[in-house]
Amino acid sequence: MTLALRADVSAADTGEGMVLLDERTGRYYQLNGTGAVVTRLLLDGCTAEEAADRLADRYPVHPDRAAVDVRRLLASLRRAGLVAP
């Protein structure tokens, strides 16, 4: 399953991560650098498992922990209504 932002959500990279703007509500969501990397991987077509593997390759984090973190971020994006169903 490919992840996509809703049509009314804008993304902008920042020096420290990424900001998402929900244009429906005017609410901003700030992602840190790691969250931005994971979100970009998911938006580029990686599965949650692939994103976790890449995260574990790039940072000093155990693969199991990376998988939990990716799933939590994905759940947060869904809960906030930022990604298309």
SULHU-V641598 format. One record per helix or strand. SS is the DSSP state (~ for helix, > for strand). FROM is the first residue (numbers start at 1). TO is the last residue. If there is no record, write none. Layout:
# SULHU-V641598
SS/FROM/TO
SS/FROM/TO
This chain:
# SULHU-V641598
>/5/5
>/9/14
>/17/22
>/27/32
~/33/43
~/48/58
~/63/79
>/83/83
